[in-house]
């Protein structure tokens, strides 16, 4: 089974930083997969934040976080991190990590489609005060 667990959330002031971590297990060394971060604020739709592909390390960001957030992977520790800098109150949400297997030639445009992700971890709360 593929399992994921998100951690690292907390309360910070606007302009501060947090690093979220997604610890995962269940993939083999030959698997090609995507790990993505989604977030959901109360009353709003779930939104794709960032994504990374395991084999070529392609990365993706939604426009509102590009330049402020950085996604990276540590294969030794089976962990994907999301470094969040210059946080804004609008970033407040529950953040989830998710995973899916990738085909040989995955479509880049589909990274933010949450319906394609088969595995989800528990969320971690991020609150940014103004």
Secondary structure by P-SEA (a helix, b strand, c coil): cbbbbbcbbbbbcccbbbbbbbbbcccccccccccbbbbbccccccccccccccccbbbbbcccccccbbbbbcccccbbbbbbcccccccccbbbbbbbbbcccccccccccccccccccbbbbbbbcc
